Amino acid sequence: MILPVFFFLSLFDTDCAGENAMAVFPSDRDTTAPNEISIDNFAFNPKILTAKAGSKVTWRNRDDTAHKIQSSDNRFQASPVLDTKGLYSVDFREGGEFPYFCSIHPVMQGKIVVAR
Ligand SMILES: [Cu+2]
């Protein structure tokens, strides 16, 4: 008489453990955080990022190649050379459009649109 009940509880436990594991360990490896620009395969992603004035924008180099962020009209400071996994952040305090490119590979271009 006891065996069937025990079997049922075991199944229930297994289900719960599975659901908890998914909730506690979400995979965020492929997602891009808000205000983050991924540099991947010689491209900025998103190519045009919209942020609110006062936001910090971060570039993350996911390429095996080094890249260097440079403002097209010198309105923010250029990054150092970003190696693989390198990060560079800029605070955008004023509204406007901020085009930029990679000074090592100038065909790589992007733009930050800062909304007030
Ligand atoms: Cu580059």
Backbone and ligand atoms as CSV (ligand in chain L), in Angstrom:
chain,resi,resn,atom,element,x,y,z
A,1,MET,N,N,0.835,-1.220,0.000
A,1,MET,CA,C,0.000,0.000,0.000
A,1,MET,C,C,0.865,1.265,0.000
A,2,ILE,N,N,2.016,1.241,0.593
A,2,ILE,CA,C,2.845,2.453,0.717
A,2,ILE,C,C,3.570,2.789,-0.596
A,3,LEU,N,N,3.946,1.786,-1.319
A,3,LEU,CA,C,4.779,1.979,-2.500
A,3,LEU,C,C,4.211,2.959,-3.542
A,4,PRO,N,N,2.919,2.836,-3.900
A,4,PRO,CA,C,2.412,3.771,-4.932
A,4,PRO,C,C,2.485,5.237,-4.501
A,5,VAL,N,N,2.238,5.506,-3.221
A,5,VAL,CA,C,2.284,6.889,-2.724
A,5,VAL,C,C,3.707,7.434,-2.819
A,6,PHE,N,N,4.660,6.613,-2.422
A,6,PHE,CA,C,6.066,7.017,-2.467
A,6,PHE,C,C,6.487,7.343,-3.904
A,7,PHE,N,N,6.041,6.519,-4.824
A,7,PHE,CA,C,6.369,6.723,-6.232
A,7,PHE,C,C,5.827,8.068,-6.732
A,8,PHE,N,N,4.600,8.362,-6.343
A,8,PHE,CA,C,3.976,9.624,-6.753
A,8,PHE,C,C,4.763,10.828,-6.226
A,9,LEU,N,N,5.172,10.772,-4.953
A,9,LEU,CA,C,5.925,11.885,-4.362
A,9,LEU,C,C,7.269,12.083,-5.046
A,10,SER,N,N,7.891,10.977,-5.427
A,10,SER,CA,C,9.183,11.077,-6.097
A,10,SER,C,C,9.049,11.818,-7.421
A,11,LEU,N,N,8.010,11.504,-8.159
A,11,LEU,CA,C,7.784,12.197,-9.429
A,11,LEU,C,C,7.597,13.691,-9.198
A,12,PHE,N,N,6.796,14.008,-8.179
A,12,PHE,CA,C,6.503,15.415,-7.869
A,12,PHE,C,C,7.791,16.170,-7.534
A,13,ASP,N,N,8.653,15.571,-6.724
A,13,ASP,CA,C,9.926,16.191,-6.353
A,13,ASP,C,C,10.779,16.488,-7.582
A,14,THR,N,N,10.851,15.528,-8.466
A,14,THR,CA,C,11.687,15.690,-9.647
A,14,THR,C,C,11.205,16.879,-10.485
A,15,ASP,N,N,9.889,16.993,-10.647
A,15,ASP,CA,C,9.342,18.118,-11.413
A,15,ASP,C,C,9.727,19.454,-10.795
A,16,CYS,N,N,9.580,19.550,-9.477
A,16,CYS,CA,C,9.883,20.809,-8.796
A,16,CYS,C,C,11.336,21.202,-8.969
A,17,ALA,N,N,12.224,20.246,-8.804
A,17,ALA,CA,C,13.651,20.536,-8.918
A,17,ALA,C,C,13.966,21.082,-10.301
A,18,GLY,N,N,13.361,20.485,-11.310
A,18,GLY,CA,C,13.602,20.949,-12.665
A,18,GLY,C,C,13.169,22.381,-12.869
A,19,GLU,N,N,11.986,22.712,-12.382
A,19,GLU,CA,C,11.498,24.079,-12.569
A,19,GLU,C,C,12.342,25.083,-11.802
A,20,ASN,N,N,12.727,24.728,-10.562
A,20,ASN,CA,C,13.546,25.644,-9.777
A,20,ASN,C,C,14.883,25.908,-10.443
A,21,ALA,N,N,15.481,24.876,-10.985
A,21,ALA,CA,C,16.791,25.048,-11.623
A,21,ALA,C,C,16.691,26.048,-12.759
A,22,MET,N,N,15.600,25.974,-13.516
A,22,MET,CA,C,15.459,26.906,-14.627
A,22,MET,C,C,15.269,28.333,-14.145
A,23,ALA,N,N,14.533,28.491,-13.039
A,23,ALA,CA,C,14.264,29.842,-12.544
A,23,ALA,C,C,15.507,30.459,-11.916
A,24,VAL,N,N,16.315,29.648,-11.267
A,24,VAL,CA,C,17.462,30.181,-10.536
A,24,VAL,C,C,18.652,30.435,-11.457
A,25,PHE,N,N,18.767,29.645,-12.502
A,25,PHE,CA,C,19.924,29.797,-13.383
A,25,PHE,C,C,19.496,30.126,-14.817
A,26,PRO,N,N,18.922,31.313,-15.033
A,26,PRO,CA,C,18.570,31.648,-16.416
A,26,PRO,C,C,19.844,31.857,-17.236
A,27,SER,N,N,19.803,31.454,-18.473
A,27,SER,CA,C,20.979,31.635,-19.320
A,27,SER,C,C,20.925,33.013,-19.948
A,28,ASP,N,N,21.897,33.860,-19.637
A,28,ASP,CA,C,21.889,35.212,-20.226
A,28,ASP,C,C,23.120,35.433,-21.084
A,29,ARG,N,N,23.750,34.364,-21.479
A,29,ARG,CA,C,24.990,34.503,-22.237
A,29,ARG,C,C,24.778,35.154,-23.608
A,30,ASP,N,N,23.634,34.928,-24.202
A,30,ASP,CA,C,23.417,35.423,-25.557
A,30,ASP,C,C,22.630,36.729,-25.593
A,31,THR,N,N,22.236,37.234,-24.443
A,31,THR,CA,C,21.459,38.463,-24.441
A,31,THR,C,C,22.390,39.653,-24.248
A,32,THR,N,N,21.941,40.798,-24.704
A,32,THR,CA,C,22.692,42.025,-24.542
A,32,THR,C,C,21.967,42.883,-23.517
A,33,ALA,N,N,22.707,43.371,-22.528
A,33,ALA,CA,C,22.103,44.177,-21.472
A,33,ALA,C,C,21.611,45.506,-22.065
A,34,PRO,N,N,20.656,46.186,-21.372
A,34,PRO,CA,C,20.232,47.505,-21.845
A,34,PRO,C,C,21.430,48.441,-21.912
A,35,ASN,N,N,21.469,49.267,-22.924
A,35,ASN,CA,C,22.564,50.231,-23.104
A,35,ASN,C,C,23.913,49.554,-23.296
A,36,GLU,N,N,23.890,48.333,-23.773
A,36,GLU,CA,C,25.148,47.658,-24.084
A,36,GLU,C,C,25.213,47.364,-25.581
A,37,ILE,N,N,26.361,47.651,-26.149
A,37,ILE,CA,C,26.578,47.393,-27.572
A,37,ILE,C,C,27.589,46.260,-27.683
A,38,SER,N,N,27.173,45.215,-28.337
A,38,SER,CA,C,28.047,44.070,-28.524
A,38,SER,C,C,28.847,44.266,-29.807
A,39,ILE,N,N,30.137,44.019,-29.733
A,39,ILE,CA,C,30.969,44.062,-30.939
A,39,ILE,C,C,31.234,42.620,-31.323
A,40,ASP,N,N,30.657,42.218,-32.439
A,40,ASP,CA,C,30.710,40.811,-32.821
A,40,ASP,C,C,30.827,40.704,-34.330
A,41,ASN,N,N,31.775,39.915,-34.791
A,41,ASN,CA,C,31.945,39.683,-36.225
A,41,ASN,C,C,32.073,40.999,-37.001
A,42,PHE,N,N,32.906,41.896,-36.480
A,42,PHE,CA,C,33.210,43.179,-37.126
A,42,PHE,C,C,31.964,44.047,-37.320
A,43,ALA,N,N,31.066,43.995,-36.343
A,43,ALA,CA,C,29.870,44.843,-36.415
A,43,ALA,C,C,29.438,45.237,-35.011
A,44,PHE,N,N,28.803,46.418,-34.922
A,44,PHE,CA,C,28.214,46.863,-33.663
A,44,PHE,C,C,26.759,46.408,-33.616
A,45,ASN,N,N,26.365,45.840,-32.486
A,45,ASN,CA,C,25.010,45.339,-32.365
A,45,ASN,C,C,24.412,45.752,-31.016
A,46,PRO,N,N,23.378,46.602,-30.976
A,46,PRO,CA,C,22.693,47.167,-32.144
A,46,PRO,C,C,23.541,48.246,-32.812
A,47,LYS,N,N,23.323,48.400,-34.087
A,47,LYS,CA,C,24.079,49.405,-34.852
A,47,LYS,C,C,23.687,50.806,-34.408
A,48,ILE,N,N,22.401,50.989,-34.118
A,48,ILE,CA,C,21.922,52.268,-33.579
A,48,ILE,C,C,21.305,51.981,-32.218
A,49,LEU,N,N,21.892,52.556,-31.181
A,49,LEU,CA,C,21.382,52.344,-29.818
A,49,LEU,C,C,20.719,53.624,-29.332
A,50,THR,N,N,19.506,53.512,-28.829
A,50,THR,CA,C,18.816,54.667,-28.258
A,50,THR,C,C,18.896,54.570,-26.744
A,51,ALA,N,N,19.352,55.662,-26.124
A,51,ALA,CA,C,19.499,55.694,-24.671
A,51,ALA,C,C,18.932,57.010,-24.151
A,52,LYS,N,N,18.595,57.038,-22.874
A,52,LYS,CA,C,18.122,58.276,-22.259
A,52,LYS,C,C,19.307,59.111,-21.813
A,53,ALA,N,N,19.145,60.428,-21.860
A,53,ALA,CA,C,20.206,61.321,-21.388
A,53,ALA,C,C,20.564,60.957,-19.952
A,54,GLY,N,N,21.855,60.912,-19.653
A,54,GLY,CA,C,22.315,60.516,-18.333
A,54,GLY,C,C,22.674,59.043,-18.256
A,55,SER,N,N,22.491,58.331,-19.361
A,55,SER,CA,C,22.775,56.894,-19.359
A,55,SER,C,C,24.240,56.602,-19.633
A,56,LYS,N,N,24.674,55.507,-19.080
A,56,LYS,CA,C,25.991,54.973,-19.398
A,56,LYS,C,C,25.819,53.923,-20.490
A,57,VAL,N,N,26.601,54.063,-21.540
A,57,VAL,CA,C,26.560,53.093,-22.636
A,57,VAL,C,C,27.880,52.313,-22.622
A,58,THR,N,N,27.776,51.011,-22.743
A,58,THR,CA,C,28.957,50.152,-22.669
A,58,THR,C,C,29.110,49.324,-23.937
A,59,TRP,N,N,30.307,49.343,-24.477
A,59,TRP,CA,C,30.654,48.462,-25.596
A,59,TRP,C,C,31.361,47.237,-25.021
A,60,ARG,N,N,31.030,46.069,-25.558
A,60,ARG,CA,C,31.665,44.828,-25.118
A,60,ARG,C,C,32.201,44.099,-26.348
A,61,ASN,N,N,33.505,43.894,-26.374
A,61,ASN,CA,C,34.118,43.239,-27.537
A,61,ASN,C,C,34.008,41.722,-27.420
A,62,ARG,N,N,33.172,41.129,-28.269
A,62,ARG,CA,C,33.017,39.673,-28.299
A,62,ARG,C,C,33.774,39.054,-29.468
A,63,ASP,N,N,34.569,39.875,-30.139
A,63,ASP,CA,C,35.354,39.377,-31.271
A,63,ASP,C,C,36.710,38.856,-30.797
A,64,ASP,N,N,37.345,38.063,-31.661
A,64,ASP,CA,C,38.721,37.643,-31.396
A,64,ASP,C,C,39.719,38.704,-31.833
A,65,THR,N,N,39.198,39.775,-32.412
A,65,THR,CA,C,40.018,40.853,-32.950
A,65,THR,C,C,39.875,42.089,-32.063
A,66,ALA,N,N,40.930,42.882,-31.964
A,66,ALA,CA,C,40.859,44.121,-31.200
A,66,ALA,C,C,40.098,45.192,-31.984
A,67,HIS,N,N,39.379,46.044,-31.250
A,67,HIS,CA,C,38.650,47.157,-31.858
A,67,HIS,C,C,38.871,48.399,-30.999
A,68,LYS,N,N,38.562,49.556,-31.603
A,68,LYS,CA,C,38.773,50.825,-30.899
A,68,LYS,C,C,37.645,51.779,-31.277
A,69,ILE,N,N,36.910,52.222,-30.265
A,69,ILE,CA,C,35.747,53.087,-30.501
A,69,ILE,C,C,36.201,54.526,-30.621
A,70,GLN,N,N,35.746,55.193,-31.679
A,70,GLN,CA,C,36.078,56.608,-31.823
A,70,GLN,C,C,34.862,57.385,-32.301
A,71,SER,N,N,34.601,58.504,-31.620
A,71,SER,CA,C,33.499,59.383,-32.008
A,71,SER,C,C,33.804,60.002,-33.362
A,72,SER,N,N,32.820,60.001,-34.260
A,72,SER,CA,C,33.039,60.550,-35.605
A,72,SER,C,C,33.293,62.049,-35.561
A,73,ASP,N,N,32.715,62.745,-34.572
A,73,ASP,CA,C,32.894,64.201,-34.488
A,73,ASP,C,C,33.530,64.605,-33.150
A,74,ASN,N,N,34.281,63.679,-32.569
A,74,ASN,CA,C,35.038,63.947,-31.338
A,74,ASN,C,C,34.188,64.492,-30.198
A,75,ARG,N,N,32.993,63.958,-30.038
A,75,ARG,CA,C,32.136,64.453,-28.965
A,75,ARG,C,C,32.223,63.582,-27.722
A,76,PHE,N,N,32.908,62.475,-27.800
A,76,PHE,CA,C,33.238,61.735,-26.574
A,76,PHE,C,C,34.628,61.134,-26.750
A,77,GLN,N,N,35.230,60.800,-25.642
A,77,GLN,CA,C,36.612,60.339,-25.662
A,77,GLN,C,C,36.726,58.964,-26.317
A,78,ALA,N,N,37.747,58.798,-27.125
A,78,ALA,CA,C,37.971,57.507,-27.789
A,78,ALA,C,C,38.351,56.452,-26.758
A,79,SER,N,N,38.013,55.226,-27.059
A,79,SER,CA,C,38.369,54.125,-26.158
A,79,SER,C,C,39.836,53.771,-26.360
A,80,PRO,N,N,40.418,53.065,-25.394
A,80,PRO,CA,C,41.692,52.409,-25.681
A,80,PRO,C,C,41.425,51.256,-26.647
A,81,VAL,N,N,42.464,50.592,-27.101
A,81,VAL,CA,C,42.271,49.401,-27.928
A,81,VAL,C,C,41.589,48.347,-27.058
A,82,LEU,N,N,40.452,47.853,-27.543
A,82,LEU,CA,C,39.699,46.857,-26.772
A,82,LEU,C,C,40.050,45.462,-27.279
A,83,ASP,N,N,40.697,44.699,-26.438
A,83,ASP,CA,C,40.979,43.312,-26.800
A,83,ASP,C,C,39.719,42.476,-26.608
A,84,THR,N,N,39.815,41.204,-26.898
A,84,THR,CA,C,38.688,40.296,-26.697
A,84,THR,C,C,38.189,40.398,-25.254
A,85,LYS,N,N,36.862,40.516,-25.112
A,85,LYS,CA,C,36.176,40.676,-23.822
A,85,LYS,C,C,36.382,42.062,-23.207
A,86,GLY,N,N,37.042,42.961,-23.935
A,86,GLY,CA,C,37.265,44.304,-23.413
A,86,GLY,C,C,35.971,45.095,-23.335
A,87,LEU,N,N,35.895,45.985,-22.337
A,87,LEU,CA,C,34.717,46.826,-22.114
A,87,LEU,C,C,35.126,48.288,-22.181
A,88,TYR,N,N,34.214,49.118,-22.682
A,88,TYR,CA,C,34.427,50.567,-22.666
A,88,TYR,C,C,33.088,51.243,-22.441
A,89,SER,N,N,33.046,52.183,-21.500
A,89,SER,CA,C,31.786,52.860,-21.183
A,89,SER,C,C,31.923,54.358,-21.327
A,90,VAL,N,N,30.837,54.980,-21.763
A,90,VAL,CA,C,30.767,56.442,-21.876
A,90,VAL,C,C,29.439,56.887,-21.267
A,91,ASP,N,N,29.478,57.964,-20.468
A,91,ASP,CA,C,28.241,58.563,-19.944
A,91,ASP,C,C,27.763,59.605,-20.932
A,92,PHE,N,N,26.542,59.473,-21.383
A,92,PHE,CA,C,25.962,60.446,-22.307
A,92,PHE,C,C,25.000,61.332,-21.536
A,93,ARG,N,N,25.440,62.553,-21.259
A,93,ARG,CA,C,24.641,63.461,-20.425
A,93,ARG,C,C,23.695,64.317,-21.256
A,94,GLU,N,N,24.096,64.614,-22.488
A,94,GLU,CA,C,23.293,65.512,-23.321
A,94,GLU,C,C,22.619,64.747,-24.446
A,95,GLY,N,N,21.448,65.246,-24.839
A,95,GLY,CA,C,20.727,64.616,-25.940
A,95,GLY,C,C,21.432,64.856,-27.267
A,96,GLY,N,N,21.087,64.055,-28.243
A,96,GLY,CA,C,21.647,64.244,-29.578
A,96,GLY,C,C,22.040,62.916,-30.198
A,97,GLU,N,N,22.641,63.015,-31.364
A,97,GLU,CA,C,23.086,61.826,-32.078
A,97,GLU,C,C,24.614,61.787,-32.068
A,98,PHE,N,N,25.147,60.631,-31.726
A,98,PHE,CA,C,26.593,60.481,-31.560
A,98,PHE,C,C,27.106,59.342,-32.446
A,99,PRO,N,N,27.413,59.671,-33.703
A,99,PRO,CA,C,27.960,58.641,-34.584
A,99,PRO,C,C,29.385,58.281,-34.171
A,100,TYR,N,N,29.757,57.042,-34.381
A,100,TYR,CA,C,31.102,56.594,-34.032
A,100,TYR,C,C,31.513,55.497,-35.001
A,101,PHE,N,N,32.783,55.133,-34.928
A,101,PHE,CA,C,33.293,54.069,-35.794
A,101,PHE,C,C,34.459,53.393,-35.088
A,102,CYS,N,N,34.936,52.308,-35.669
A,102,CYS,CA,C,36.136,51.652,-35.142
A,102,CYS,C,C,37.322,52.223,-35.896
A,103,SER,N,N,38.254,52.814,-35.180
A,103,SER,CA,C,39.367,53.477,-35.873
A,103,SER,C,C,40.366,52.474,-36.438
A,104,ILE,N,N,40.245,51.205,-36.045
A,104,ILE,CA,C,41.101,50.165,-36.641
A,104,ILE,C,C,40.452,49.639,-37.924
A,105,HIS,N,N,39.110,49.540,-37.909
A,105,HIS,CA,C,38.353,49.057,-39.074
A,105,HIS,C,C,37.248,50.075,-39.359
A,106,PRO,N,N,37.580,51.157,-40.077
A,106,PRO,CA,C,36.609,52.268,-40.208
A,106,PRO,C,C,35.296,51.901,-40.894
A,107,VAL,N,N,35.221,50.739,-41.546
A,107,VAL,CA,C,33.920,50.344,-42.110
A,107,VAL,C,C,32.928,49.988,-41.004
A,108,MET,N,N,33.432,49.721,-39.810
A,108,MET,CA,C,32.544,49.428,-38.677
A,108,MET,C,C,32.014,50.754,-38.132
A,109,GLN,N,N,30.706,50.954,-38.274
A,109,GLN,CA,C,30.123,52.218,-37.840
A,109,GLN,C,C,28.861,51.975,-37.033
A,110,GLY,N,N,28.580,52.904,-36.127
A,110,GLY,CA,C,27.364,52.808,-35.327
A,110,GLY,C,C,26.965,54.187,-34.855
A,111,LYS,N,N,25.889,54.233,-34.101
A,111,LYS,CA,C,25.405,55.535,-33.633
A,111,LYS,C,C,24.654,55.366,-32.320
A,112,ILE,N,N,24.896,56.332,-31.416
A,112,ILE,CA,C,24.119,56.409,-30.176
A,112,ILE,C,C,23.134,57.575,-30.348
A,113,VAL,N,N,21.871,57.307,-30.134
A,113,VAL,CA,C,20.871,58.377,-30.146
A,113,VAL,C,C,20.445,58.597,-28.700
A,114,VAL,N,N,20.771,59.781,-28.176
A,114,VAL,CA,C,20.458,60.073,-26.777
A,114,VAL,C,C,19.208,60.962,-26.738
A,115,ALA,N,N,18.167,60.449,-26.114
A,115,ALA,CA,C,16.903,61.168,-26.018
A,115,ALA,C,C,16.830,61.881,-24.684
A,116,ARG,N,N,16.298,63.077,-24.691
A,116,ARG,CA,C,16.168,63.848,-23.453
A,116,ARG,C,C,15.002,63.356,-22.613
L,1,CU,CU,CU,37.445,47.211,-35.295
